Amino acid sequence: MTRIFISYRRQDSEGYVGRLYDHLLKHFRPEDMFMDVASIEPGVDFVEALEKGIAACDICIVVMGPQWATITDASGARRLEQWNDFVRIEVASALRLNKRVIPTLVGGAKMPPSSDLPDDLALLARRNALELSHNRFAADVEDLVNVVRANLSPRPVKEVAQLAETLTQKAAALKIVRDDLVNATASPLYNFRLENRFFPVMGDGNPDAGIMFIGQAPGKVEAAEGRAFVGQSGEVLDEMLRGIGLKREDIFITNLILDRPPENRDPNPAEIAFYAPFVDRLIAIIQPKVIASLGSFAMQYLLKKFDLSEKGGKITDLHGKLIKATLPYGDVHFVPMFHPAVVLYSASQRETLKKDFEKLRIFV
Ligand code: URA
């Protein structure tokens, strides 16, 4: 059931709202939030649907950009004065039902005085506003999240149980992948694994992560420990994650190849063909919103798998780009990146990698 209603004007604050929604997704589930009128089915009375949505929610976040109160329609009439203005219906209902209404100012907007508001919205001017500034966006959203959390009614026990079940299911599904990998006797690298007493490296991190990284293949340290990116490249990766406020526990990290190739050579087509279905299963279980490839092998595999027009492109052209892709479970952003090891060979690449990691900040 919707617990958080996000009211906004597309023309006024759409960019901010998208960014806000992505942040909120780290704390709340999509089904907890109502954001888009597009989610009202055709043929349904939209006034009733909006009022029902508002009645069901605990919190109404009213995102207000600089034109929120002043925007006009094609005939020059102020939208806020019209009976069928979605925003007016939403905010008036929320005020009437005495919901927790949080005016959330973006783009330098100021709270309009009550004298500039229609009668049924006048009380909005008395609600304490919160500002989401461009430079402190993540921190400001954290403040908002704290207020929202404190004012949500407790989730019904049944829903809590379902959530726990999803996490348990993900963990159980990952265990099956791990078992299959341990027993992957048909792998072209299986004998090499046994001869060297190496471990396979399925990947580690949060089974429910919003961001998933896919590297190339485990190195010697990783194969000795059975964990991804724990050697020198891992140190660079940790530095980059820290730079955007992430920890390993926030993400999931794996590789295109899940056993160490001899002498850390590049993966060959037979190895990629063998391990790719494992990686596909990991993506399907974790269902990240963002997939970042580290290095050109993982990038090429994913461009092809997602059937993107960029396939065959060079990493020097594509690194740091946010590419939209549609997977069976939903839309994702795919972000090709250089492999962290580039920094070990060329210190000047540190800045490039940092800049590319910055692109992930909007999802953090
Ligand atoms: N390089 C990779 O691509 N993966 C690892 O796990 C370690 C180094």
Residues whose N, C-alpha, C, O or C-beta is under 5 A from the ligand:
A	BS01	URA	G215 Q216 A217 P218 G219 E222 A228 F229 S233 N255
